[in-house]
């Protein structure tokens, strides 16, 4: 027979459902840090996943570790894959220069073939293993550099795929892909992140940051980030070379 104390505990447990889990793709940049903060503020237990895909520098992965700790993620895992062997991008091939002449129309050479598809697939696998029904991804279709895998249509298609292709979904545990900053301008992202207490000095957005995490200031990502802080009326904490 249950004692009065254990009966009370059992009733309380039944009335308070466990916190839901979310996998958060965390690059170490401004957008993904804000996305993590939003997921935490929403009430999810966040399991961060960073992908070491052969990018030009390690600084953003170091930033991801700092952000995960600062924003109280339950866990932070780094998975290594070699997209450098595929090539085709200035972010994975040292022989292709990172553009520094300003954001241009069209898809730039910093687009990494199939990167977001691969990263979301890894997040999906991690969600199944972790028992998470939510994936948070900091894709943005407003202040972005023309990447086709940052569009709402792609995210909707991936969510549909996820709910067709996984054991969890077939057994009734469907999965949602959340892109909370998809339609926000960079200035809106920054203002919202500041309201959630993010220290953006921890983040690295530059495509070609140095070994100390200092930004070049002239690549597309640096330009969009700098304009965002200016339009938000927030002091830019970025360390530049």
N, CA, C and O of each residue as an XYZ file, in Angstrom:
964
protein
N       0.850     -1.195      0.000
C       0.000      0.000      0.000
C       0.882      1.240      0.000
O       1.890      1.292      0.705
N       0.501      2.243     -0.794
C       1.266      3.487     -0.823
C       1.050      4.263      0.460
O      -0.075      4.357      0.952
N       2.114      4.815      1.001
C       1.978      5.699      2.151
C       1.368      7.011      1.691
O       1.272      7.269      0.491
N       0.953      7.844      2.647
C       0.356      9.135      2.295
C       1.345      9.989      1.516
O       0.961     10.688      0.577
N       2.635      9.936      1.905
C       3.657     10.741      1.251
C       3.851     10.295     -0.192
O       3.880     11.124     -1.101
N       3.982      8.995     -0.406
C       4.225      8.515     -1.763
C       2.991      8.690     -2.620
O       3.116      8.920     -3.823
N       1.785      8.590     -2.037
C       0.559      8.837     -2.796
C       0.513     10.283     -3.261
O       0.132     10.566     -4.397
N       0.908     11.210     -2.366
C       0.915     12.625     -2.715
C       1.906     12.894     -3.840
O       1.615     13.645     -4.771
N       3.080     12.274     -3.744
C       4.101     12.463     -4.766
C       3.638     11.912     -6.100
O       3.877     12.512     -7.148
N       2.969     10.759     -6.056
C       2.479     10.144     -7.278
C       1.422     11.013     -7.937
O       1.413     11.168     -9.158
N       0.506     11.596     -7.111
C      -0.533     12.464     -7.653
C       0.077     13.713     -8.277
O      -0.345     14.152     -9.346
N       1.098     14.295     -7.586
C       1.742     15.496     -8.105
C       2.437     15.195     -9.421
O       2.388     15.993    -10.357
N       3.095     14.021     -9.486
C       3.795     13.622    -10.711
C       2.821     13.468    -11.856
O       3.117     13.845    -12.990
N       1.635     12.903    -11.555
C       0.637     12.689    -12.602
C       0.087     14.007    -13.117
O      -0.284     14.119    -14.285
N       0.035     15.021    -12.227
C      -0.526     16.314    -12.609
C       0.486     17.192    -13.336
O       0.094     18.133    -14.028
N       1.788     16.903    -13.194
C       2.849     17.719    -13.785
C       3.581     16.908    -14.847
O       4.474     16.127    -14.518
N       3.217     17.081    -16.119
C       3.868     16.301    -17.167
C       5.341     16.660    -17.276
O       5.723     17.794    -16.991
N       6.174     15.706    -17.685
C       7.595     15.998    -17.820
C       7.838     17.043    -18.896
O       7.067     17.150    -19.849
N       8.910     17.815    -18.744
C       9.262     18.830    -19.730
C       9.592     18.159    -21.062
O      10.306     17.157    -21.099
N       9.067     18.718    -22.156
C       9.351     18.154    -23.462
C      10.779     18.489    -23.893
O      11.359     19.492    -23.478
N      11.319     17.618    -24.734
C      12.692     17.775    -25.201
C      12.717     18.363    -26.611
O      11.820     18.125    -27.421
N      13.757     19.129    -26.877
C      13.963     19.676    -28.213
C      15.429     19.549    -28.596
O      16.321     19.782    -27.780
N      15.665     19.178    -29.846
C      17.013     19.210    -30.403
C      17.191     20.585    -31.044
O      16.370     21.002    -31.861
N      18.250     21.280    -30.680
C      18.514     22.613    -31.222
C      19.817     22.573    -32.004
O      20.876     22.300    -31.439
N      19.741     22.846    -33.303
C      20.958     22.936    -34.103
C      21.656     24.244    -33.757
O      21.082     25.324    -33.899
N      22.888     24.137    -33.307
C      23.603     25.288    -32.765
C      24.939     25.452    -33.485
O      25.851     24.644    -33.314
N      25.040     26.504    -34.288
C      26.274     26.734    -35.035
C      27.282     27.555    -34.243
O      28.483     27.484    -34.502
N      26.802     28.330    -33.283
C      27.668     29.248    -32.559
C      27.473     30.684    -33.010
O      28.083     31.601    -32.461
N      26.614     30.881    -34.021
C      26.340     32.217    -34.535
C      25.172     32.881    -33.835
O      24.554     32.318    -32.932
N      24.892     34.087    -34.275
C      23.851     34.917    -33.673
C      22.464     34.285    -33.805
O      21.706     34.245    -32.836
N      22.134     33.794    -34.996
C      20.792     33.270    -35.248
C      20.504     32.012    -34.427
O      19.439     31.885    -33.824
N      21.458     31.094    -34.411
C      21.209     29.835    -33.691
C      21.194     30.058    -32.185
O      20.467     29.369    -31.469
N      21.989     31.014    -31.690
C      21.959     31.331    -30.260
C      20.588     31.874    -29.861
O      20.052     31.520    -28.811
N      20.032     32.731    -30.705
C      18.699     33.280    -30.428
C      17.649     32.182    -30.467
O      16.730     32.162    -29.649
N      17.789     31.276    -31.414
C      16.850     30.163    -31.523
C      16.896     29.281    -30.283
O      15.854     28.841    -29.797
N      18.090     29.021    -29.769
C      18.219     28.254    -28.528
C      17.546     28.984    -27.367
O      16.841     28.367    -26.569
N      17.760     30.285    -27.274
C      17.148     31.062    -26.189
C      15.623     31.011    -26.268
O      14.940     30.937    -25.247
N      15.101     31.052    -27.490
C      13.655     30.982    -27.673
C      13.119     29.616    -27.235
O      12.098     29.534    -26.553
N      13.807     28.560    -27.627
C      13.381     27.207    -27.237
C      13.404     27.045    -25.723
O      12.485     26.465    -25.145
N      14.451     27.555    -25.078
C      14.539     27.478    -23.617
C      13.417     28.292    -22.974
O      12.787     27.837    -22.020
N      13.167     29.496    -23.497
C      12.127     30.365    -22.933
C      10.744     29.750    -23.109
O       9.854     29.963    -22.285
N      10.567     28.986    -24.186
C       9.291     28.307    -24.433
C       9.062     27.193    -23.430
O       7.923     26.797    -23.182
N      10.143     26.686    -22.853
C      10.011     25.685    -21.802
C      10.574     24.316    -22.116
O      10.392     23.380    -21.337
N      11.257     24.182    -23.249
C      11.811     22.889    -23.618
C      13.139     22.623    -22.914
O      13.901     23.548    -22.633
N      13.403     21.354    -22.635
C      14.745     20.897    -22.290
C      15.512     20.792    -23.603
O      15.121     20.044    -24.499
N      16.600     21.542    -23.713
C      17.278     21.674    -25.010
C      18.547     20.821    -25.076
O      19.428     20.907    -24.221
N      18.602     20.013    -26.104
C      19.760     19.183    -26.410
C      20.390     19.759    -27.681
O      19.854     19.606    -28.778
N      21.533     20.423    -27.513
C      22.143     21.137    -28.633
C      23.005     20.199    -29.475
O      23.682     19.307    -28.964
N      22.952     20.435    -30.770
C      23.729     19.638    -31.710
C      24.474     20.579    -32.643
O      23.862     21.381    -33.348
N      25.796     20.476    -32.644
C      26.634     21.249    -33.566
C      27.284     20.293    -34.553
O      27.604     19.156    -34.209
N      27.476     20.760    -35.786
C      28.045     19.918    -36.828
C      29.401     20.476    -37.243
O      29.511     21.601    -37.731
N      30.418     19.668    -37.038
C      31.767     19.993    -37.521
C      31.852     19.405    -38.921
O      32.183     18.231    -39.088
N      31.551     20.227    -39.935
C      31.424     19.698    -41.290
C      32.620     20.000    -42.176
O      32.576     19.791    -43.389
N      33.698     20.498    -41.557
C      34.884     20.836    -42.325
C      34.918     22.290    -42.706
O      35.560     22.663    -43.688
N      34.219     23.138    -41.924
C      34.196     24.575    -42.186
C      35.587     25.185    -41.987
O      36.483     24.560    -41.418
N      35.741     26.402    -42.463
C      37.046     27.058    -42.509
C      37.715     27.212    -41.146
O      38.943     27.195    -41.066
N      36.953     27.359    -40.092
C      37.566     27.626    -38.792
C      36.814     26.914    -37.680
O      35.663     26.508    -37.839
N      37.499     26.773    -36.544
C      36.929     26.101    -35.377
C      36.232     27.076    -34.438
O      35.564     26.657    -33.492
N      36.380     28.354    -34.688
C      35.908     29.364    -33.736
C      34.412     29.282    -33.486
O      33.958     29.494    -32.361
N      33.624     28.969    -34.546
C      32.182     28.922    -34.333
C      31.778     27.720    -33.492
O      30.787     27.786    -32.765
N      32.521     26.631    -33.573
C      32.223     25.472    -32.725
C      32.570     25.772    -31.272
O      31.859     25.349    -30.360
N      33.659     26.498    -31.058
C      34.001     26.928    -29.698
C      32.934     27.874    -29.160
O      32.580     27.825    -27.982
N      32.425     28.738    -30.043
C      31.344     29.653    -29.638
C      30.087     28.872    -29.284
O      29.394     29.212    -28.325
N      29.789     27.827    -30.053
C      28.606     27.010    -29.773
C      28.671     26.405    -28.377
O      27.669     26.364    -27.663
N      29.854     25.937    -27.991
C      30.015     25.365    -26.650
C      29.760     26.421    -25.578
O      29.132     26.135    -24.559
N      30.245     27.639    -25.808
C      30.024     28.718    -24.835
C      28.547     29.062    -24.724
O      28.022     29.246    -23.626
N      27.887     29.146    -25.868
C      26.469     29.518    -25.880
C      25.620     28.440    -25.210
O      24.718     28.751    -24.432
N      25.909     27.174    -25.512
C      25.150     26.072    -24.912
C      25.246     26.108    -23.390
O      24.256     25.899    -22.688
N      26.442     26.375    -22.894
C      26.625     26.452    -21.445
C      25.921     27.668    -20.864
O      25.246     27.566    -19.839
N      26.074     28.818    -21.513
C      25.485     30.060    -20.991
C      23.965     30.000    -20.958
O      23.334     30.589    -20.080
N      23.372     29.280    -21.925
C      21.914     29.215    -22.010
C      21.352     27.918    -21.416
O      20.213     27.539    -21.690
N      22.160     27.257    -20.610
C      21.713     26.115    -19.790
C      21.119     24.974    -20.605
O      20.088     24.411    -20.237
N      21.774     24.635    -21.716
C      21.353     23.446    -22.463
C      21.578     22.203    -21.615
O      22.523     22.147    -20.828
N      20.717     21.214    -21.773
C      20.872     19.963    -21.038
C      22.137     19.241    -21.484
O      22.844     18.643    -20.673
N      22.412     19.307    -22.786
C      23.587     18.645    -23.339
C      24.003     19.351    -24.617
O      23.209     20.056    -25.239
N      25.255     19.152    -25.000
C      25.760     19.711    -26.256
C      26.654     18.666    -26.907
O      27.677     18.268    -26.350
N      26.257     18.235    -28.078
C      27.012     17.215    -28.812
C      27.526     17.808    -30.113
O      26.851     18.614    -30.753
N      28.741     17.396    -30.499
C      29.308     17.780    -31.786
C      29.491     16.518    -32.623
O      30.129     15.559    -32.187
N      28.925     16.529    -33.831
C      29.078     15.410    -34.755
C      29.958     15.868    -35.914
O      29.740     16.938    -36.481
N      30.937     15.065    -36.256
C      31.852     15.425    -37.339
C      31.477     14.692    -38.620
O      31.296     13.475    -38.624
N      31.361     15.457    -39.713
C      31.225     14.895    -41.052
C      32.178     15.672    -41.957
O      32.623     16.760    -41.591
N      32.493     15.139    -43.116
C      33.484     15.770    -43.979
C      32.848     16.265    -45.272
O      32.893     15.589    -46.300
N      32.254     17.455    -45.206
C      31.708     18.037    -46.427
C      32.799     18.678    -47.275
O      32.557     19.064    -48.418
N      34.003     18.791    -46.711
C      35.131     19.270    -47.490
C      35.468     18.311    -48.630
O      35.961     18.730    -49.678
N      35.200     17.032    -48.421
C      35.472     16.050    -49.479
C      34.472     16.180    -50.618
O      34.733     15.723    -51.731
N      33.330     16.803    -50.347
C      32.355     17.083    -51.396
C      32.754     18.361    -52.133
O      32.716     18.424    -53.362
N      33.139     19.383    -51.353
C      33.595     20.634    -51.943
C      32.448     21.480    -52.455
O      31.294     21.304    -52.062
N      32.794     22.413    -53.350
C      31.780     23.233    -53.978
C      31.361     24.456    -53.203
O      30.389     25.111    -53.579
N      32.072     24.794    -52.116
C      31.696     25.945    -51.302
C      32.939     26.645    -50.775
O      33.948     26.009    -50.472
N      32.849     27.962    -50.673
C      33.945     28.733    -50.091
C      34.125     28.438    -48.607
O      35.170     28.749    -48.035
N      33.121     27.846    -47.985
C      33.233     27.537    -46.556
C      33.919     26.211    -46.292
O      34.304     25.930    -45.157
N      34.081     25.378    -47.339
C      34.707     24.073    -47.146
C      35.915     23.849    -48.046
O      36.615     22.846    -47.900
N      36.167     24.757    -48.962
C      37.268     24.608    -49.907
C      38.142     25.855    -49.837
O      37.710     26.938    -50.233
N      39.356     25.713    -49.341
C      40.257     26.852    -49.169
C      40.653     27.490    -50.493
O      41.161     28.611    -50.517
N      40.424     26.782    -51.594
C      40.772     27.324    -52.906
C      39.695     28.248    -53.475
O      39.902     28.892    -54.503
N      38.534     28.310    -52.795
C      37.458     29.210    -53.218
C      37.405     30.364    -52.234
O      37.190     30.158    -51.039
N      37.595     31.561    -52.724
C      37.657     32.732    -51.840
C      36.278     33.107    -51.307
O      35.282     33.040    -52.026
N      36.237     33.500    -50.040
C      35.014     34.034    -49.448
C      34.773     35.427    -50.031
O      35.669     36.270    -49.985
N      33.582     35.686    -50.578
C      33.316     37.015    -51.159
C      33.303     38.103    -50.089
O      32.763     37.922    -48.998
N      33.918     39.247    -50.433
C      34.033     40.342    -49.465
C      33.594     41.679    -50.055
O      33.889     42.730    -49.486
N      32.901     41.652    -51.178
C      32.513     42.888    -51.859
C      31.072     43.297    -51.608
O      30.539     44.151    -52.317
N      30.435     42.701    -50.608
C      29.052     43.048    -50.306
C      28.093     41.984    -50.786
O      28.407     41.218    -51.696
N      26.915     41.936    -50.170
C      25.911     40.928    -50.492
C      25.404     41.142    -51.916
O      24.941     42.230    -52.256
N      25.491     40.111    -52.740
C      25.078     40.175    -54.133
C      23.812     39.351    -54.355
O      23.461     38.508    -53.529
N      23.130     39.597    -55.470
C      21.958     38.800    -55.827
C      22.405     37.397    -56.239
O      23.536     37.194    -56.680
N      21.498     36.442    -56.086
C      21.813     35.071    -56.481
C      22.381     34.263    -55.326
O      22.550     34.766    -54.216
N      22.670     33.008    -55.609
C      23.194     32.103    -54.582
C      24.712     32.232    -54.542
O      25.374     31.944    -55.539
N      25.283     32.658    -53.411
C      26.723     32.906    -53.336
C      27.539     31.622    -53.189
O      26.996     30.545    -52.944
N      28.849     31.761    -53.343
C      29.741     30.596    -53.247
C      29.896     30.111    -51.813
O      30.537     29.085    -51.584
N      29.323     30.823    -50.836
C      29.335     30.344    -49.453
C      28.228     29.327    -49.181
O      28.179     28.731    -48.105
N      27.345     29.130    -50.151
C      26.348     28.054    -50.031
C      27.078     26.717    -50.005
O      27.917     26.442    -50.862
N      26.752     25.884    -49.011
C      27.358     24.555    -48.881
C      26.344     23.531    -49.377
O      25.277     23.394    -48.777
N      26.649     22.802    -50.463
C      25.686     21.868    -51.039
C      25.113     20.892    -50.008
O      25.841     20.147    -49.353
N      23.787     20.924    -49.889
C      23.016     19.994    -49.051
C      23.315     20.096    -47.560
O      22.891     19.229    -46.796
N      24.038     21.136    -47.120
C      24.423     21.215    -45.702
C      23.232     21.177    -44.766
O      23.214     20.383    -43.826
N      22.232     22.021    -45.001
C      21.109     22.074    -44.069
C      20.294     20.793    -44.085
O      19.760     20.382    -43.055
N      20.193     20.159    -45.249
C      19.504     18.864    -45.326
C      20.221     17.836    -44.469
O      19.590     17.085    -43.725
N      21.539     17.808    -44.578
C      22.336     16.844    -43.803
C      22.258     17.145    -42.318
O      22.099     16.229    -41.512
N      22.368     18.421    -41.938
C      22.320     18.775    -40.521
C      20.959     18.453    -39.915
O      20.878     17.947    -38.795
N      19.895     18.744    -40.650
C      18.559     18.418    -40.143
C      18.352     16.913    -40.033
O      17.681     16.438    -39.117
N      18.933     16.163    -40.973
C      18.829     14.707    -40.896
C      19.525     14.172    -39.645
O      19.021     13.259    -38.991
N      20.674     14.738    -39.318
C      21.373     14.327    -38.098
C      20.582     14.736    -36.858
O      20.521     13.991    -35.880
N      19.980     15.918    -36.902
C      19.134     16.347    -35.778
C      17.927     15.429    -35.630
O      17.490     15.138    -34.517
N      17.394     14.977    -36.759
C      16.257     14.059    -36.738
C      16.641     12.736    -36.092
O      15.897     12.198    -35.272
N      17.804     12.216    -36.463
C      18.284     10.978    -35.851
C      18.487     11.156    -34.351
O      18.127     10.284    -33.560
N      19.065     12.292    -33.967
C      19.276     12.563    -32.547
C      17.955     12.703    -31.809
O      17.839     12.293    -30.654
N      16.957     13.280    -32.473
C      15.639     13.418    -31.851
C      15.031     12.049    -31.557
O      14.460     11.839    -30.487
N      15.151     11.131    -32.491
C      14.617      9.781    -32.266
C      15.290      9.108    -31.077
O      14.624      8.493    -30.244
N      16.606      9.227    -31.004
C      17.353      8.579    -29.926
C      17.057      9.246    -28.580
O      16.966      8.575    -27.552
N      16.909     10.561    -28.600
C      16.689     11.323    -27.367
C      15.235     11.277    -26.901
O      14.944     11.533    -25.733
N      14.327     10.950    -27.814
C      12.911     10.977    -27.487
C      12.323     12.365    -27.614
O      11.311     12.676    -26.986
N      12.957     13.207    -28.430
C      12.472     14.574    -28.639
C      11.500     14.611    -29.805
O      11.683     13.904    -30.795
N      10.474     15.429    -29.691
C       9.498     15.596    -30.760
C       9.601     16.962    -31.428
O       8.725     17.367    -32.193
N      10.701     17.668    -31.119
C      10.864     19.015    -31.644
C      12.308     19.232    -32.084
O      13.247     18.837    -31.394
N      12.470     19.868    -33.244
C      13.770     20.322    -33.717
C      13.681     21.831    -33.922
O      12.775     22.321    -34.595
N      14.618     22.553    -33.345
C      14.695     24.002    -33.537
C      15.888     24.323    -34.429
O      16.999     23.836    -34.216
N      15.624     25.165    -35.443
C      16.656     25.491    -36.426
C      16.577     26.987    -36.743
O      15.495     27.509    -37.010
N      17.712     27.667    -36.713
C      17.740     29.114    -36.882
C      17.792     29.591    -38.315
O      18.523     30.533    -38.623
N      17.036     28.965    -39.196
C      16.987     29.415    -40.591
C      16.275     30.753    -40.676
O      15.359     31.037    -39.904
N      16.715     31.578    -41.637
C      16.125     32.897    -41.811
C      15.999     33.212    -43.291
O      16.966     33.083    -44.042
N      14.812     33.624    -43.711
C      14.535     33.870    -45.133
C      14.440     35.354    -45.461
O      14.014     35.716    -46.557
N      14.833     36.223    -44.523
C      14.755     37.661    -44.762
C      16.165     38.219    -44.955
O      16.559     38.540    -46.076
N      16.925     38.335    -43.863
C      18.313     38.791    -43.958
C      19.212     37.569    -44.167
O      19.912     37.147    -43.246
N      19.193     37.016    -45.345
C      20.012     35.833    -45.617
C      20.694     36.011    -46.964
O      20.406     36.962    -47.690
N      21.579     35.118    -47.289
C      22.426     35.299    -48.464
C      21.963     34.517    -49.681
O      22.781     34.184    -50.538
N      20.686     34.217    -49.782
C      20.177     33.558    -50.973
C      20.237     32.045    -50.937
O      20.140     31.406    -51.985
N      20.394     31.452    -49.762
C      20.499     29.996    -49.665
C      19.131     29.342    -49.873
O      18.175     29.707    -49.188
N      19.013     28.395    -50.791
C      17.711     27.765    -51.042
C      17.222     26.899    -49.882
O      16.023     26.650    -49.755
N      18.149     26.438    -49.032
C      17.753     25.579    -47.914
C      17.497     26.376    -46.633
O      17.563     25.832    -45.530
N      17.203     27.668    -46.791
C      16.779     28.503    -45.662
C      15.363     29.027    -45.870
O      14.940     29.965    -45.193
N      14.635     28.428    -46.797
C      13.291     28.909    -47.132
C      12.210     28.131    -46.372
O      12.419     26.970    -46.021
N      11.064     28.759    -46.118
C       9.970     28.056    -45.431
C       9.535     26.793    -46.154
O       9.201     25.797    -45.513
N       9.534     26.821    -47.492
C       9.101     25.640    -48.256
C       9.980     24.434    -47.963
O       9.501     23.304    -47.865
N      11.283     24.696    -47.825
C      12.200     23.594    -47.522
C      11.925     23.029    -46.137
O      11.903     21.811    -45.958
N      11.716     23.893    -45.162
C      11.473     23.434    -43.790
C      10.181     22.626    -43.699
O      10.121     21.615    -42.999
N       9.155     23.076    -44.408
C       7.889     22.334    -44.419
C       8.069     20.968    -45.071
O       7.518     19.970    -44.605
N       8.839     20.933    -46.148
C       9.077     19.663    -46.833
C       9.876     18.711    -45.951
O       9.609     17.510    -45.930
N      10.860     19.248    -45.218
C      11.652     18.373    -44.349
C      10.806     17.823    -43.211
O      10.945     16.654    -42.850
N       9.935     18.643    -42.641
C       9.064     18.153    -41.571
C       8.167     17.027    -42.083
O       7.944     16.036    -41.387
N       7.653     17.188    -43.310
C       6.824     16.123    -43.898
C       7.640     14.853    -44.072
O       7.158     13.758    -43.784
N       8.874     14.998    -44.544
C       9.757     13.836    -44.694
C      10.002     13.156    -43.354
O       9.945     11.931    -43.247
N      10.279     13.972    -42.326
C      10.575     13.437    -40.995
C       9.435     12.582    -40.467
O       9.661     11.583    -39.785
N       8.213     12.979    -40.785
C       7.051     12.257    -40.271
C       6.637     11.077    -41.149
O       5.681     10.363    -40.847
N       7.373     10.891    -42.235
C       7.191      9.706    -43.071
C       8.298      8.670    -42.865
O       8.097      7.471    -43.057
N       9.469      9.169    -42.470
C      10.666      8.333    -42.573
C      11.208      7.806    -41.248
O      12.263      7.171    -41.233
N      10.518      8.052    -40.142
C      11.070      7.651    -38.851
C      10.182      6.654    -38.123
O       8.957      6.682    -38.238
N      10.820      5.788    -37.383
C      10.120      4.811    -36.548
C       9.231      5.533    -35.536
O       8.094      5.130    -35.292
N       9.774      6.620    -34.943
C       9.016      7.354    -33.931
C       7.697      7.863    -34.499
O       6.651      7.719    -33.866
N       7.742      8.459    -35.690
C       6.526      9.018    -36.285
C       5.534      7.929    -36.655
O       4.331      8.081    -36.440
N       6.032      6.830    -37.211
C       5.158      5.715    -37.584
C       4.439      5.159    -36.359
O       3.301      4.699    -36.453
N       5.107      5.206    -35.218
C       4.518      4.682    -33.980
C       3.734      5.763    -33.219
O       3.331      5.552    -32.075
N       3.524      6.914    -33.860
C       2.645      7.919    -33.268
C       3.324      9.089    -32.604
O       2.644      9.976    -32.088
N       4.654      9.124    -32.598
C       5.363     10.243    -31.982
C       5.867     11.158    -33.097
O       7.034     11.103    -33.484
N       4.972     11.995    -33.600
C       5.316     12.893    -34.688
C       6.325     13.939    -34.270
O       6.556     14.165    -33.082
N       6.923     14.576    -35.268
C       7.983     15.538    -35.006
C       7.675     16.874    -35.669
O       7.150     16.919    -36.781
N       8.006     17.961    -34.979
C       7.820     19.305    -35.515
C       9.169     19.975    -35.709
O      10.056     19.865    -34.862
N       9.319     20.671    -36.830
C      10.504     21.483    -37.082
C      10.125     22.944    -36.847
O       9.235     23.473    -37.513
N      10.796     23.587    -35.909
C      10.493     24.963    -35.543
C      11.563     25.901    -36.101
O      12.757     25.669    -35.910
N      11.139     26.942    -36.781
C      12.055     27.959    -37.303
C      11.546     29.328    -36.851
O      11.019     30.091    -37.660
N      11.702     29.640    -35.569
C      11.030     30.813    -34.993
C      11.497     32.152    -35.535
O      10.759     33.133    -35.444
N      12.710     32.227    -36.102
C      13.197     33.525    -36.584
C      13.133     33.612    -38.111
O      13.735     34.509    -38.701
N      12.426     32.713    -38.742
C      12.394     32.613    -40.200
C      12.052     33.934    -40.884
O      12.663     34.273    -41.898
N      11.097     34.679    -40.356
C      10.607     35.888    -41.036
C      11.074     37.181    -40.368
O      10.578     38.261    -40.689
N      12.022     37.074    -39.445
C      12.490     38.263    -38.737
C      13.707     38.866    -39.430
O      14.559     38.151    -39.957
N      13.770     40.205    -39.418
C      14.985     40.872    -39.848
C      16.064     40.700    -38.774
O      15.759     40.411    -37.617
N      17.319     40.878    -39.167
C      18.412     40.676    -38.215
C      18.249     41.568    -36.989
O      18.537     41.147    -35.869
N      17.788     42.796    -37.199
C      17.591     43.700    -36.068
C      16.534     43.173    -35.101
O      16.670     43.335    -33.888
N      15.480     42.543    -35.629
C      14.436     41.964    -34.770
C      14.988     40.776    -33.983
O      14.678     40.599    -32.805
N      15.802     39.974    -34.644
C      16.421     38.830    -33.973
C      17.269     39.307    -32.801
O      17.197     38.758    -31.702
N      18.067     40.332    -33.050
C      18.959     40.850    -32.010
C      18.172     41.436    -30.849
O      18.472     41.157    -29.688
N      17.162     42.249    -31.157
C      16.371     42.853    -30.072
C      15.694     41.775    -29.232
O      15.659     41.873    -28.005
N      15.155     40.746    -29.888
C      14.489     39.679    -29.146
C      15.496     38.905    -28.291
O      15.221     38.563    -27.142
N      16.656     38.640    -28.869
C      17.689     37.927    -28.115
C      18.156     38.703    -26.897
O      18.367     38.128    -25.829
N      18.316     40.005    -27.059
C      18.713     40.847    -25.927
C      17.658     40.785    -24.828
O      17.989     40.758    -23.642
N      16.389     40.762    -25.223
C      15.305     40.691    -24.224
C      15.327     39.372    -23.465
O      14.819     39.280    -22.348
N      15.925     38.343    -24.083
C      16.028     37.029    -23.434
C      17.360     36.850    -22.705
O      17.643     35.786    -22.154
N      18.172     37.908    -22.714
C      19.405     37.879    -21.936
C      20.611     37.286    -22.632
O      21.574     36.909    -21.964
N      20.592     37.190    -23.953
C      21.734     36.628    -24.672
C      22.909     37.600    -24.660
O      22.744     38.800    -24.878
N      24.087     37.064    -24.403
C      25.318     37.829    -24.539
C      25.892     37.505    -25.916
O      26.533     36.470    -26.099
N      25.660     38.388    -26.875
C      26.090     38.114    -28.246
C      27.610     38.169    -28.415
O      28.129     37.793    -29.467
N      28.315     38.627    -27.402
C      29.776     38.588    -27.457
C      30.283     37.147    -27.463
O      31.420     36.889    -27.858
N      29.447     36.216    -27.029
C      29.832     34.797    -27.014
C      29.775     34.175    -28.401
O      30.361     33.117    -28.629
N      29.073     34.820    -29.332
C      28.797     34.208    -30.628
C      29.826     34.605    -31.687
O      30.493     35.634    -31.581
N      29.931     33.760    -32.705
C      30.798     34.025    -33.859
C      29.988     33.759    -35.122
O      29.483     32.653    -35.317
N      29.864     34.768    -35.978
C      29.093     34.627    -37.211
C      29.956     34.656    -38.468
O      29.509     34.233    -39.534
N      31.165     35.141    -38.355
C      32.030     35.385    -39.510
C      32.364     34.099    -40.265
O      32.631     33.060    -39.662
N      32.345     34.190    -41.596
C      32.692     33.043    -42.436
C      34.179     32.698    -42.376
O      34.571     31.569    -42.672
N      35.000     33.667    -41.995
C      36.445     33.431    -41.977
C      37.086     34.047    -40.730
O      38.091     34.754    -40.812
N      36.480     33.761    -39.582
C      37.030     34.247    -38.320
C      38.414     33.662    -38.085
O      38.731     32.578    -38.573
N      39.239     34.392    -37.331
C      40.574     33.867    -37.042
C      40.520     32.892    -35.873
O      39.444     32.591    -35.356
N      41.677     32.403    -35.464
C      41.736     31.370    -34.423
C      41.247     31.868    -33.071
O      40.924     31.068    -32.193
N      41.191     33.194    -32.899
C      40.704     33.768    -31.649
C      39.232     34.155    -31.732
O      38.678     34.732    -30.797
N      38.602     33.831    -32.870
C      37.182     34.139    -33.029
C      36.902     35.555    -33.469
O      35.754     35.999    -33.439
N      37.945     36.281    -33.883
C      37.749     37.661    -34.337
C      37.236     37.665    -35.776
O      37.696     36.895    -36.619
N      36.275     38.550    -36.036
C      35.592     38.589    -37.325
C      36.338     39.433    -38.345
O      37.044     40.381    -38.002
N      36.159     39.056    -39.631
C      36.824     39.802    -40.701
C      36.155     41.152    -40.950
O      36.821     42.111    -41.338
N      34.844     41.232    -40.729
C      34.122     42.487    -40.899
C      33.662     42.777    -42.310
O      32.942     43.752    -42.528
N      34.062     41.946    -43.292
C      33.742     42.263    -44.684
C      33.005     41.147    -45.435
O      32.525     41.380    -46.545
N      32.903     39.954    -44.864
C      32.144     38.890    -45.532
C      30.644     39.182    -45.404
O      30.240     40.052    -44.631
N      29.823     38.450    -46.166
C      28.375     38.690    -46.145
C      27.805     38.580    -44.735
O      26.998     39.408    -44.314
N      28.237     37.543    -44.007
C      27.697     37.315    -42.671
C      28.056     38.456    -41.731
O      27.225     38.887    -40.933
N      29.284     38.948    -41.819
C      29.692     40.077    -40.979
C      28.899     41.331    -41.320
O      28.484     42.069    -40.426
N      28.687     41.574    -42.606
C      27.949     42.770    -43.027
C      26.513     42.742    -42.503
O      26.015     43.740    -41.981
N      25.853     41.588    -42.648
C      24.470     41.481    -42.187
C      24.386     41.619    -40.668
O      23.460     42.237    -40.142
N      25.352     41.045    -39.979
C      25.374     41.130    -38.522
C      25.585     42.579    -38.069
O      24.886     43.053    -37.173
N      26.531     43.275    -38.674
C      26.836     44.649    -38.278
C      25.644     45.567    -38.526
O      25.306     46.399    -37.685
N      25.009     45.408    -39.691
C      23.823     46.208    -40.010
C      22.700     45.916    -39.006
O      21.978     46.819    -38.584
N      22.569     44.641    -38.634
C      21.532     44.252    -37.675
C      21.683     44.950    -36.337
O      20.706     45.454    -35.784
N      22.906     44.982    -35.812
C      23.128     45.672    -34.533
C      22.852     47.159    -34.663
O      22.266     47.766    -33.767
N      23.274     47.747    -35.775
C      23.051     49.178    -35.986
C      21.563     49.497    -36.037
O      21.107     50.441    -35.392
N      20.796     48.707    -36.807
C      19.361     48.958    -36.932
C      18.608     48.652    -35.637
O      17.563     49.244    -35.368
N      19.137     47.736    -34.845
C      18.497     47.391    -33.567
C      18.792     48.427    -32.494
O      18.132     48.449    -31.455
N      19.779     49.285    -32.735
C      20.164     50.257    -31.721
C      20.881     49.610    -30.553
O      20.801     50.086    -29.421
N      21.590     48.511    -30.836
C      22.311     47.755    -29.808
C      23.807     47.830    -30.123
O      24.213     47.688    -31.276
N      24.610     48.052    -29.104
C      26.064     48.112    -29.292
C      26.559     46.770    -29.822
O      26.246     45.723    -29.256
N      27.327     46.801    -30.900
C      27.860     45.587    -31.513
C      29.029     45.062    -30.680
O      30.063     45.724    -30.601
N      28.889     43.872    -30.049
C      29.958     43.346    -29.216
C      30.972     42.496    -29.977
O      31.869     41.899    -29.381
N      30.818     42.447    -31.307
C      31.690     41.605    -32.130
C      33.140     42.073    -32.032
O      33.414     43.272    -32.072
N      34.056     41.136    -31.905
C      35.485     41.456    -31.939
C      35.953     41.323    -33.384
O      35.851     40.252    -33.982
N      36.460     42.403    -33.932
C      36.926     42.392    -35.329
C      38.454     42.363    -35.378
O      39.137     42.840    -34.472
N      38.958     41.793    -36.454
C      40.407     41.750    -36.664
C      40.906     43.182    -36.841
O      42.102     43.399    -37.033
